[in-house]
């Protein structure tokens, strides 16, 4: 990169530092262009509609300034194109001229921030464990976890916060079972996962949460080296010959956070839909309809609102725009899932949605998430058929400006 890019990076880093010193974490929002923050603005569970009722433009420019161009991709076809074009777009943030210096040695880790050939190698380590067949052994454990959490909820004073008592513990315990993480670490990993997906606290909080999570996982990986167990951490050590502890910790971190915040958000938001919609409750307890309910909720709720940023490997056309190396491209999975220009029969078709992304970086844990949601929704309705909100529906607090949409709490009366 030339001198202009270097100076742009320095100026941007200086503005970031000044924003944090001047106004704390929230001041960082001043640096975020309005079209980007608009990606995360939602009105509870109200249907998502484009402004003025017309479809979103396929690609929207949102310049960050200092020579950094940001492009927002909204239409389903273009989102699929960007996410599938591995020869045109990369996922490694180090491709940005200023990012490597700004991160100061931080590593985000996981499949979502690495490119081929490392991405393919890491994904092959995990893939066999996340097929429908590979997950079959986990289903009885998930049923046990769900029923145990429901028992614990039933024994608590009412009202109960469904988010704290059910939506968080179910995926947290499931991911700990899958990976082989001791239960004593579960609360810390929940907290760190939440911190990295909230935009408002800012980049320092994000990198701090990532570093803490990686440090804990790196120690667990090191512990597995001597005697690898039969859970996923041990499998990663066995299959990941030649990979260091830091790389495997980053991979485990991606698995853990990818299965925590997202599934918790879906469980809580989905439970709110069940409380509001008698027809949805009927579908949840019908073995022939529950799969369709899960897919409808995945598309409608779209808790993962945007993809990992993509970085052009070379200049190319994107819709009616020309994007260049050094630009940032973000795909709105939410808008693509709610696009009104697509035929309803196609947009709403089972499993045709983009809730899990698309292409080589499509969520590896999609089948695990479906399994958890199917079991949890059904057992929740069966166990507490008269459950109701403990507060007015308009008082239910939703997250603001979070990459993963969800609730802050969900107080309910169980009977």
DRENDO-1510 file (C-alpha; in Angstrom, 1 decimal, always signed):
<recs>
REC; n; res; u; v; w
REC; 1; UNK; +0.0; +0.0; +0.0 .
REC; 2; UNK; +1.1; +3.5; -0.7 .
REC; 3; UNK; +1.8; +6.5; +1.6 .
REC; 4; UNK; -1.8; +7.7; +1.3 .
REC; 5; UNK; -3.1; +4.4; +2.8 .
REC; 6; UNK; -0.5; +4.6; +5.6 .
REC; 7; UNK; -1.5; +8.1; +6.5 .
REC; 8; UNK; -5.2; +7.2; +6.4 .
REC; 9; UNK; -4.6; +4.4; +8.8 .
REC; 10; UNK; -2.7; +6.6; +11.2 .
REC; 11; UNK; -5.4; +9.3; +11.1 .
REC; 12; UNK; -8.1; +6.7; +11.7 .
REC; 13; UNK; -6.3; +5.2; +14.6 .
REC; 14; UNK; -5.7; +8.7; +16.1 .
REC; 15; UNK; -9.5; +9.5; +15.9 .
REC; 16; UNK; -10.4; +6.2; +17.5 .
REC; 17; UNK; -8.0; +6.9; +20.4 .
REC; 18; UNK; -9.4; +10.4; +20.8 .
REC; 19; UNK; -13.0; +9.2; +20.7 .
REC; 20; UNK; -12.4; +6.8; +23.5 .
REC; 21; UNK; -10.5; +9.4; +25.7 .
REC; 22; UNK; -13.1; +12.1; +25.0 .
REC; 23; UNK; -16.4; +10.3; +25.4 .
REC; 24; UNK; -15.7; +6.8; +26.5 .
REC; 25; UNK; -16.9; +3.8; +24.6 .
REC; 26; UNK; -20.1; +5.3; +23.3 .
REC; 27; UNK; -18.1; +8.1; +21.5 .
REC; 28; UNK; -16.9; +5.5; +19.0 .
REC; 29; UNK; -20.4; +5.6; +17.5 .
REC; 30; UNK; -19.6; +9.1; +16.2 .
REC; 31; UNK; -17.2; +7.5; +13.8 .
REC; 32; UNK; -19.7; +5.0; +12.5 .
REC; 33; UNK; -21.6; +6.2; +9.4 .
REC; 34; UNK; -25.4; +6.3; +9.7 .
REC; 35; UNK; -26.0; +3.7; +6.9 .
REC; 36; UNK; -24.0; +1.2; +8.9 .
REC; 37; UNK; -25.7; +1.8; +12.3 .
REC; 38; UNK; -29.1; +1.6; +10.4 .
REC; 39; UNK; -28.2; -2.1; +9.6 .
REC; 40; UNK; -28.7; -2.8; +13.3 .
REC; 41; UNK; -31.8; -0.7; +14.1 .
REC; 42; UNK; -34.9; -2.8; +14.7 .
REC; 43; UNK; -38.2; -2.3; +16.4 .
REC; 44; UNK; -38.6; -5.3; +18.6 .
REC; 45; UNK; -40.3; -8.1; +16.6 .
REC; 46; UNK; -42.0; -5.8; +14.2 .
REC; 47; UNK; -41.7; -6.8; +10.6 .
REC; 48; UNK; -38.6; -5.4; +8.9 .
REC; 49; UNK; -39.6; -3.1; +6.0 .
REC; 50; UNK; -37.4; -0.9; +3.9 .
REC; 51; UNK; -37.7; +2.9; +4.3 .
REC; 52; UNK; -40.6; +4.3; +2.3 .
REC; 53; UNK; -41.7; +0.8; +1.5 .
REC; 54; UNK; -39.4; +0.4; -1.5 .
REC; 55; UNK; -36.7; -2.4; -1.6 .
REC; 56; UNK; -33.3; -1.6; -0.3 .
REC; 57; UNK; -30.7; -0.9; -3.0 .
REC; 58; UNK; -28.6; -3.9; -3.7 .
REC; 59; UNK; -25.4; -2.1; -2.6 .
REC; 60; UNK; -25.2; +1.0; -0.5 .
REC; 61; UNK; -21.9; +3.0; -0.1 .
REC; 62; UNK; -21.1; +4.1; +3.5 .
REC; 63; UNK; -17.7; +5.8; +3.4 .
REC; 64; UNK; -15.8; +5.7; +6.7 .
REC; 65; UNK; -13.5; +8.5; +5.7 .
REC; 66; UNK; -9.7; +8.6; +5.7 .
REC; 67; UNK; -9.7; +6.6; +2.5 .
REC; 68; UNK; -11.6; +3.6; +3.8 .
REC; 69; UNK; -14.6; +2.8; +1.7 .
REC; 70; UNK; -17.4; +0.6; +3.2 .
REC; 71; UNK; -20.0; -1.1; +1.1 .
REC; 72; UNK; -23.3; -2.5; +2.5 .
REC; 73; UNK; -24.8; -5.4; +0.5 .
REC; 74; UNK; -28.5; -5.9; +1.0 .
REC; 75; UNK; -30.1; -8.0; -1.8 .
REC; 76; UNK; -30.2; -11.8; -1.5 .
REC; 77; UNK; -28.5; -12.5; -4.9 .
REC; 78; UNK; -25.6; -10.1; -4.2 .
REC; 79; UNK; -25.2; -11.4; -0.7 .
REC; 80; UNK; -24.9; -14.9; -1.9 .
REC; 81; UNK; -22.4; -13.8; -4.6 .
REC; 82; UNK; -20.1; -11.9; -2.1 .
REC; 83; UNK; -20.2; -14.8; +0.4 .
REC; 84; UNK; -19.5; -17.5; -2.2 .
REC; 85; UNK; -16.8; -15.7; -4.2 .
REC; 86; UNK; -13.7; -16.9; -2.4 .
REC; 87; UNK; -11.5; -15.9; -5.3 .
REC; 88; UNK; -12.7; -12.3; -5.1 .
REC; 89; UNK; -13.2; -11.6; -1.4 .
REC; 90; UNK; -11.3; -12.6; +1.7 .
REC; 91; UNK; -12.2; -12.6; +5.4 .
REC; 92; UNK; -8.8; -11.8; +7.0 .
REC; 93; UNK; -9.0; -8.3; +8.5 .
REC; 94; UNK; -5.2; -8.0; +8.2 .
REC; 95; UNK; -5.9; -7.2; +4.6 .
REC; 96; UNK; -6.8; -3.6; +5.6 .
REC; 97; UNK; -3.7; -1.4; +5.5 .
REC; 98; UNK; -4.2; +0.0; +9.0 .
REC; 99; UNK; -5.8; -3.0; +10.8 .
REC; 100; UNK; -2.6; -5.0; +11.6 .
REC; 101; UNK; -1.1; -2.1; +13.5 .
REC; 102; UNK; -4.4; -1.1; +15.2 .
REC; 103; UNK; -4.9; -4.7; +16.5 .
REC; 104; UNK; -1.5; -4.6; +18.2 .
REC; 105; UNK; -1.0; -8.3; +18.0 .
REC; 106; UNK; -4.6; -9.2; +18.7 .
REC; 107; UNK; -6.0; -12.3; +16.9 .
REC; 108; UNK; -9.7; -12.7; +16.4 .
REC; 109; UNK; -9.4; -16.4; +15.7 .
REC; 110; UNK; -12.0; -18.8; +14.3 .
REC; 111; UNK; -13.1; -19.7; +10.8 .
REC; 112; UNK; -14.8; -16.4; +10.1 .
REC; 113; UNK; -11.6; -14.4; +10.0 .
REC; 114; UNK; -9.2; -16.6; +8.0 .
REC; 115; UNK; -8.7; -17.3; +4.3 .
REC; 116; UNK; -7.6; -20.3; +2.2 .
REC; 117; UNK; -5.7; -22.5; +2.5 .
REC; 118; UNK; -5.8; -22.2; +6.4 .
REC; 119; UNK; -9.6; -21.9; +6.3 .
REC; 120; UNK; -10.1; -25.1; +4.5 .
REC; 121; UNK; -7.7; -27.0; +6.7 .
REC; 122; UNK; -9.3; -25.8; +9.9 .
REC; 123; UNK; -12.8; -26.4; +8.6 .
REC; 124; UNK; -11.9; -30.0; +7.7 .
REC; 125; UNK; -10.8; -30.6; +11.3 .
REC; 126; UNK; -14.3; -29.7; +12.6 .
REC; 127; UNK; -16.6; -30.7; +9.8 .
REC; 128; UNK; -17.1; -34.4; +10.7 .
REC; 129; UNK; -18.3; -33.5; +14.1 .
REC; 130; UNK; -21.0; -31.1; +12.8 .
REC; 131; UNK; -22.8; -33.3; +10.3 .
REC; 132; UNK; -26.3; -34.7; +11.2 .
REC; 133; UNK; -24.6; -38.1; +11.8 .
REC; 134; UNK; -21.8; -36.6; +13.8 .
REC; 135; UNK; -24.2; -34.8; +16.1 .
REC; 136; UNK; -26.5; -37.7; +16.7 .
REC; 137; UNK; -24.7; -38.7; +19.9 .
REC; 138; UNK; -25.3; -35.2; +21.3 .
REC; 139; UNK; -29.1; -35.2; +20.9 .
REC; 140; UNK; -29.8; -37.1; +24.2 .
REC; 141; UNK; -27.4; -34.8; +26.1 .
REC; 142; UNK; -29.2; -31.7; +24.7 .
REC; 143; UNK; -32.6; -33.2; +25.8 .
REC; 144; UNK; -31.2; -33.8; +29.2 .
REC; 145; UNK; -29.8; -30.2; +29.4 .
REC; 146; UNK; -33.1; -28.7; +28.3 .
REC; 147; UNK; -35.1; -30.8; +30.8 .
REC; 148; UNK; -32.7; -30.0; +33.7 .
REC; 149; UNK; -32.9; -26.3; +32.9 .
REC; 150; UNK; -36.7; -26.5; +32.8 .
REC; 151; UNK; -36.7; -28.2; +36.2 .
REC; 152; UNK; -34.5; -25.5; +37.6 .
REC; 153; UNK; -36.8; -22.8; +36.2 .
REC; 154; UNK; -39.8; -24.5; +37.8 .
REC; 155; UNK; -38.2; -24.4; +41.2 .
REC; 156; UNK; -37.4; -20.6; +41.1 .
REC; 157; UNK; -39.5; -17.8; +42.5 .
REC; 158; UNK; -41.7; -16.3; +39.8 .
REC; 159; UNK; -41.4; -14.3; +37.6 .
REC; 160; UNK; -38.4; -16.0; +36.0 .
REC; 161; UNK; -36.0; -14.4; +33.6 .
REC; 162; UNK; -36.2; -16.9; +30.7 .
REC; 163; UNK; -33.0; -15.5; +29.2 .
REC; 164; UNK; -30.9; -16.0; +32.3 .
REC; 165; UNK; -32.5; -19.3; +33.4 .
REC; 166; UNK; -33.0; -21.0; +30.0 .
REC; 167; UNK; -31.9; -19.3; +26.8 .
REC; 168; UNK; -28.3; -18.8; +28.0 .
REC; 169; UNK; -27.6; -22.0; +30.0 .
REC; 170; UNK; -28.9; -24.4; +27.3 .
REC; 171; UNK; -26.4; -23.4; +24.5 .
REC; 172; UNK; -23.6; -22.7; +27.1 .
REC; 173; UNK; -23.9; -26.2; +28.6 .
REC; 174; UNK; -24.3; -27.7; +25.1 .
REC; 175; UNK; -21.1; -26.1; +23.8 .
REC; 176; UNK; -19.2; -27.0; +27.0 .
REC; 177; UNK; -20.4; -30.7; +26.5 .
REC; 178; UNK; -19.4; -30.6; +22.8 .
REC; 179; UNK; -15.9; -29.0; +23.4 .
REC; 180; UNK; -15.1; -30.6; +26.7 .
REC; 181; UNK; -14.9; -27.4; +28.6 .
REC; 182; UNK; -15.2; -27.7; +32.4 .
REC; 183; UNK; -18.4; -26.3; +33.8 .
REC; 184; UNK; -16.5; -23.9; +36.0 .
REC; 185; UNK; -15.5; -21.9; +33.0 .
REC; 186; UNK; -19.0; -21.6; +31.6 .
REC; 187; UNK; -20.0; -18.3; +33.1 .
REC; 188; UNK; -16.8; -16.5; +32.0 .
REC; 189; UNK; -17.2; -17.7; +28.4 .
REC; 190; UNK; -20.9; -16.5; +28.4 .
REC; 191; UNK; -19.8; -13.0; +29.5 .
REC; 192; UNK; -16.9; -12.8; +27.1 .
REC; 193; UNK; -19.1; -13.9; +24.2 .
REC; 194; UNK; -21.7; -11.2; +24.9 .
REC; 195; UNK; -19.0; -8.5; +25.1 .
REC; 196; UNK; -17.7; -9.2; +21.6 .
REC; 197; UNK; -21.0; -8.9; +19.8 .
REC; 198; UNK; -22.1; -5.6; +21.4 .
REC; 199; UNK; -21.2; -2.6; +19.2 .
REC; 200; UNK; -21.6; +0.1; +21.9 .
REC; 201; UNK; -18.8; -0.8; +24.3 .
REC; 202; UNK; -16.3; -0.3; +21.4 .
REC; 203; UNK; -13.2; -2.0; +20.0 .
REC; 204; UNK; -11.2; -2.1; +23.2 .
REC; 205; UNK; -13.8; -4.1; +24.9 .
REC; 206; UNK; -14.1; -6.4; +21.9 .
REC; 207; UNK; -10.4; -7.1; +21.7 .
REC; 208; UNK; -10.2; -7.5; +25.4 .
REC; 209; UNK; -12.9; -10.1; +25.4 .
REC; 210; UNK; -11.3; -12.0; +22.5 .
REC; 211; UNK; -7.9; -12.0; +24.2 .
REC; 212; UNK; -9.4; -13.3; +27.5 .
REC; 213; UNK; -11.3; -16.0; +25.8 .
REC; 214; UNK; -8.3; -17.1; +23.7 .
REC; 215; UNK; -6.0; -17.2; +26.8 .
REC; 216; UNK; -8.4; -19.5; +28.6 .
REC; 217; UNK; -8.9; -21.8; +25.6 .
REC; 218; UNK; -5.1; -21.9; +24.9 .
REC; 219; UNK; -4.6; -23.3; +28.4 .
REC; 220; UNK; -7.3; -25.9; +27.9 .
REC; 221; UNK; -5.7; -26.9; +24.6 .
REC; 222; UNK; -2.3; -27.2; +26.3 .
REC; 223; UNK; -3.9; -29.4; +28.9 .
REC; 224; UNK; -5.3; -31.7; +26.2 .
REC; 225; UNK; -1.8; -32.2; +24.6 .
REC; 226; UNK; -0.7; -34.7; +27.2 .
REC; 227; UNK; -3.9; -36.9; +27.0 .
REC; 228; UNK; -6.4; -35.8; +24.4 .
REC; 229; UNK; -10.0; -36.6; +25.4 .
REC; 230; UNK; -12.9; -37.7; +23.3 .
REC; 231; UNK; -14.6; -34.3; +23.2 .
REC; 232; UNK; -14.0; -31.7; +20.5 .
REC; 233; UNK; -11.0; -30.0; +22.1 .
REC; 234; UNK; -9.2; -33.4; +22.2 .
REC; 235; UNK; -10.2; -34.2; +18.6 .
REC; 236; UNK; -8.8; -30.8; +17.5 .
REC; 237; UNK; -5.5; -31.6; +19.1 .
REC; 238; UNK; -5.4; -35.0; +17.5 .
REC; 239; UNK; -6.4; -33.9; +14.0 .
REC; 240; UNK; -4.6; -30.6; +14.1 .
REC; 241; UNK; -1.1; -32.0; +13.7 .
REC; 242; UNK; +1.4; -29.2; +13.2 .
REC; 243; UNK; -1.0; -26.4; +14.4 .
REC; 244; UNK; +0.1; -24.5; +17.5 .
REC; 245; UNK; -2.0; -24.0; +20.6 .
REC; 246; UNK; -2.9; -20.4; +19.7 .
REC; 247; UNK; -4.3; -21.4; +16.3 .
REC; 248; UNK; -6.4; -24.2; +17.8 .
REC; 249; UNK; -7.5; -21.9; +20.6 .
REC; 250; UNK; -8.8; -19.5; +18.0 .
REC; 251; UNK; -10.6; -22.3; +16.2 .
REC; 252; UNK; -12.2; -23.4; +19.5 .
REC; 253; UNK; -13.1; -19.8; +20.3 .
REC; 254; UNK; -14.9; -19.5; +17.0 .
REC; 255; UNK; -16.9; -22.7; +17.7 .
REC; 256; UNK; -17.8; -21.6; +21.2 .
REC; 257; UNK; -18.9; -18.0; +20.5 .
REC; 258; UNK; -20.6; -19.0; +17.3 .
REC; 259; UNK; -22.8; -21.4; +19.3 .
REC; 260; UNK; -23.5; -19.3; +22.4 .
REC; 261; UNK; -24.7; -15.8; +21.7 .
REC; 262; UNK; -26.5; -16.7; +18.5 .
REC; 263; UNK; -28.4; -19.7; +19.9 .
REC; 264; UNK; -29.2; -17.8; +23.1 .
REC; 265; UNK; -30.6; -15.0; +21.0 .
REC; 266; UNK; -32.8; -17.4; +19.0 .
REC; 267; UNK; -34.1; -19.2; +22.0 .
REC; 268; UNK; -35.1; -16.0; +23.8 .
REC; 269; UNK; -36.6; -14.3; +20.7 .
REC; 270; UNK; -38.3; -17.5; +19.6 .
REC; 271; UNK; -39.8; -17.9; +23.1 .
REC; 272; UNK; -41.2; -14.4; +22.8 .
REC; 273; UNK; -42.8; -15.3; +19.5 .
REC; 274; UNK; -44.3; -18.5; +21.1 .
REC; 275; UNK; -45.8; -16.3; +23.9 .
REC; 276; UNK; -47.4; -14.0; +21.4 .
REC; 277; UNK; -48.6; -16.6; +18.8 .
REC; 278; UNK; -50.9; -19.5; +19.6 .
REC; 279; UNK; -50.3; -21.0; +16.1 .
REC; 280; UNK; -46.6; -21.0; +16.7 .
REC; 281; UNK; -47.1; -22.9; +20.0 .
REC; 282; UNK; -49.1; -25.5; +18.2 .
REC; 283; UNK; -46.4; -26.0; +15.6 .
REC; 284; UNK; -43.7; -26.2; +18.3 .
REC; 285; UNK; -45.4; -29.3; +19.8 .
REC; 286; UNK; -46.2; -31.0; +16.4 .
REC; 287; UNK; -43.4; -33.3; +15.3 .
REC; 288; UNK; -44.4; -32.7; +11.6 .
REC; 289; UNK; -44.4; -28.9; +11.9 .
REC; 290; UNK; -41.6; -28.0; +14.3 .
REC; 291; UNK; -38.9; -28.2; +11.7 .
REC; 292; UNK; -40.8; -25.7; +9.6 .
REC; 293; UNK; -41.3; -23.4; +12.6 .
REC; 294; UNK; -37.6; -23.4; +13.3 .
REC; 295; UNK; -36.8; -22.4; +9.7 .
REC; 296; UNK; -39.4; -19.7; +9.7 .
REC; 297; UNK; -38.1; -18.2; +12.9 .
REC; 298; UNK; -34.5; -18.4; +11.7 .
REC; 299; UNK; -35.4; -16.3; +8.7 .
REC; 300; UNK; -37.7; -14.0; +10.4 .
REC; 301; UNK; -35.5; -13.3; +13.5 .
REC; 302; UNK; -32.2; -13.3; +11.7 .
REC; 303; UNK; -30.3; -12.9; +14.9 .
REC; 304; UNK; -26.9; -12.8; +13.1 .
REC; 305; UNK; -27.6; -9.5; +11.4 .
REC; 306; UNK; -24.5; -9.2; +9.2 .
REC; 307; UNK; -21.8; -11.4; +7.9 .
REC; 308; UNK; -18.2; -11.2; +8.8 .
REC; 309; UNK; -16.7; -8.3; +6.8 .
REC; 310; UNK; -15.3; -9.3; +3.4 .
REC; 311; UNK; -12.3; -7.6; +1.8 .
REC; 312; UNK; -11.9; -7.4; -2.0 .
REC; 313; UNK; -8.7; -9.2; -3.2 .
REC; 314; UNK; -8.7; -7.0; -6.3 .
REC; 315; UNK; -10.8; -4.3; -7.9 .
REC; 316; UNK; -14.2; -5.7; -9.1 .
REC; 317; UNK; -17.8; -4.8; -9.9 .
REC; 318; UNK; -20.4; -5.2; -7.2 .
REC; 319; UNK; -23.8; -4.4; -8.5 .
REC; 320; UNK; -23.6; -0.9; -10.1 .
REC; 321; UNK; -20.5; +0.0; -8.1 .
REC; 322; UNK; -16.7; -0.6; -8.4 .
REC; 323; UNK; -15.0; -1.8; -5.2 .
REC; 324; UNK; -11.3; -1.8; -4.7 .
REC; 325; UNK; -8.7; -3.6; -2.7 .
REC; 326; UNK; -8.6; -2.0; +0.8 .
REC; 327; UNK; -12.4; -1.5; +0.9 .
REC; 328; UNK; -14.7; -3.3; +3.3 .
REC; 329; UNK; -17.8; -5.1; +2.2 .
REC; 330; UNK; -20.5; -6.1; +4.8 .
REC; 331; UNK; -23.5; -8.2; +3.8 .
REC; 332; UNK; -26.8; -7.7; +5.6 .
REC; 333; UNK; -28.2; -11.1; +6.3 .
REC; 334; UNK; -31.2; -9.5; +7.9 .
REC; 335; UNK; -32.2; -7.4; +4.9 .
REC; 336; UNK; -31.5; -10.2; +2.5 .
REC; 337; UNK; -33.8; -12.5; +4.5 .
REC; 338; UNK; -36.6; -9.8; +4.4 .
REC; 339; UNK; -36.1; -8.7; +0.8 .
REC; 340; UNK; -39.5; -7.8; -0.7 .
REC; 341; UNK; -38.3; -8.0; -4.3 .
REC; 342; UNK; -38.0; -11.8; -4.2 .
REC; 343; UNK; -41.0; -14.0; -4.8 .
REC; 344; UNK; -42.5; -14.9; -1.4 .
REC; 345; UNK; -42.6; -18.6; -2.3 .
REC; 346; UNK; -38.8; -18.4; -2.9 .
REC; 347; UNK; -37.9; -16.0; -0.1 .
REC; 348; UNK; -39.7; -18.0; +2.6 .
REC; 349; UNK; -39.0; -21.5; +1.3 .
REC; 350; UNK; -37.7; -23.8; +4.0 .
REC; 351; UNK; -34.0; -23.6; +4.5 .
REC; 352; UNK; -33.6; -21.1; +1.6 .
REC; 353; UNK; -32.8; -18.3; +4.0 .
REC; 354; UNK; -29.5; -16.8; +4.8 .
REC; 355; UNK; -29.6; -17.0; +8.6 .
REC; 356; UNK; -26.5; -19.2; +8.6 .
REC; 357; UNK; -24.8; -17.3; +5.9 .
REC; 358; UNK; -23.7; -18.8; +2.6 .
REC; 359; UNK; -20.7; -20.2; +0.8 .
REC; 360; UNK; -17.4; -21.5; +2.2 .
REC; 361; UNK; -18.0; -19.6; +5.5 .
REC; 362; UNK; -21.5; -20.8; +6.0 .
REC; 363; UNK; -22.1; -21.5; +9.7 .
REC; 364; UNK; -20.6; -24.9; +10.5 .
REC; 365; UNK; -22.9; -25.3; +13.5 .
REC; 366; UNK; -26.2; -24.9; +11.6 .
REC; 367; UNK; -27.4; -28.5; +12.2 .
REC; 368; UNK; -26.5; -28.2; +15.9 .
REC; 369; UNK; -28.4; -25.0; +16.2 .
REC; 370; UNK; -31.5; -26.5; +14.5 .
REC; 371; UNK; -31.3; -29.5; +16.9 .
REC; 372; UNK; -31.1; -27.3; +20.0 .
REC; 373; UNK; -34.0; -25.0; +18.8 .
REC; 374; UNK; -36.2; -27.9; +17.9 .
REC; 375; UNK; -35.8; -29.6; +21.2 .
REC; 376; UNK; -35.9; -26.4; +23.4 .
REC; 377; UNK; -39.0; -24.9; +21.8 .
REC; 378; UNK; -41.0; -28.1; +22.0 .
REC; 379; UNK; -40.1; -28.9; +25.6 .
REC; 380; UNK; -40.6; -25.3; +26.7 .
REC; 381; UNK; -44.2; -25.3; +25.4 .
REC; 382; UNK; -45.0; -28.8; +26.6 .
REC; 383; UNK; -43.7; -28.1; +30.1 .
REC; 384; UNK; -45.2; -24.7; +30.6 .
REC; 385; UNK; -48.3; -24.4; +28.3 .
REC; 386; UNK; -49.7; -21.5; +30.3 .
REC; 387; UNK; -46.5; -19.5; +30.5 .
REC; 388; UNK; -47.0; -15.7; +30.0 .
REC; 389; UNK; -45.1; -12.5; +30.0 .
REC; 390; UNK; -44.6; -10.9; +33.4 .
REC; 391; UNK; -44.3; -7.4; +32.0 .
REC; 392; UNK; -46.1; -5.5; +29.3 .
REC; 393; UNK; -45.0; -6.6; +25.8 .
REC; 394; UNK; -43.8; -3.0; +25.0 .
REC; 395; UNK; -41.5; -3.1; +28.1 .
REC; 396; UNK; -39.5; -6.1; +26.8 .
REC; 397; UNK; -35.9; -4.8; +26.4 .
REC; 398; UNK; -34.1; -5.6; +23.2 .
REC; 399; UNK; -30.4; -5.1; +22.5 .
REC; 400; UNK; -29.4; -1.9; +20.7 .
REC; 401; UNK; -26.8; -1.9; +17.9 .
REC; 402; UNK; -25.6; -5.4; +18.3 .
REC; 403; UNK; -24.3; -7.7; +15.6 .
REC; 404; UNK; -26.3; -10.5; +17.1 .
REC; 405; UNK; -29.8; -9.4; +17.9 .
REC; 406; UNK; -31.5; -10.5; +21.1 .
REC; 407; UNK; -33.1; -9.6; +24.4 .
REC; 408; UNK; -31.6; -8.1; +27.6 .
REC; 409; UNK; -34.1; -10.1; +29.7 .
REC; 410; UNK; -37.4; -11.9; +29.3 .
REC; 411; UNK; -39.4; -12.1; +32.6 .
REC; 412; UNK; -42.2; -14.7; +32.5 .
REC; 413; UNK; -44.7; -16.3; +34.8 .
REC; 414; UNK; -44.6; -20.0; +34.2 .
REC; 415; UNK; -48.2; -20.9; +35.2 .
</recs>
